[in-house]
Amino acid sequence: CLIHFYKRGRFDSVLDLFSETEVSVTNSVVLHKMMSRMNNVISPECDNCCQGLCLNGQGLTRENFVTWVEDKGHSQIDRLIAIEEDSVDQFVGCLKDGSYWANLTLKPSHYRYQCF
């Protein structure tokens, strides 16, 4: 359960669990063991954006652009392909029908990562 939250970049949910759990010797031992096991997770990356801290909910920018990631936040675009060469704020996307659409503008308010 905790690993799922950790892998999805929702560490705040882990902290919520700790703050909502009654403090006792038994609970402390169990939570401590769970946290130490999370440290042994080999790849705490999001399955969609492949980032250690998931980009879910973040607006799409040049700095956080991930090639070939699914774009569930736009009705027509299926995947992000690449930032266009010689462009500051343009990218190419793959539409749901498989065709490519160029000259899309990186607008964090319009395109947002929706990983889960």
Secondary structure, DSSP 8 states (H G I E B T S, - for coil): -HHHHHHTT-HHHHHHHHHHS---HHHHHHHHHHHHHHTT-S----TTT--SS--TT-B--TTT--TT-B-TTSSSEEEEEEE-TT-SSEEEEEETTS-EEEEEE--TTT-B----
